[in-house]
């Protein structure tokens, strides 16, 4: 179980990650570059909120594994 200090740190990191995502979205809109994955990533990120640290790590690892598999599949096809 996380200590109070660790929980505060996790909370700060969460808020920072949300701020970074907001800045990224604004930047992408300004340069008019489509980013279809951003909504998927935001939805995935919000799904981690209620998870334990272990749950976050396992879920994130599975997500990254799936995304890497898709990327490698695209590279092989081209």
FENCOR-V713639 format. One record per pair of residues at least 24 apart in sequence whose ideal C-beta (glycine too) atoms are under 10 Angstrom apart, sorted by the first residue. I is the first residue (numbers start at 1). J is the second residue. D is the distance in Angstrom with one decimal. If there is no record, write none. Layout:
i: <I I>
j: <J J>
d: <D D>
//
This chain:
i: <1 1 2 2 6 10 10 14 14 14 17 17 18 18 18 21 37 40 41>
j: <52 53 52 53 53 53 56 45 48 49 45 48 42 45 46 45 67 67 67>
d: <9.1 9.4 9.1 7.1 9.1 8.1 9.5 9.0 9.0 7.5 6.8 9.8 9.0 8.1 9.2 7.2 8.8 9.5 9.5>
//
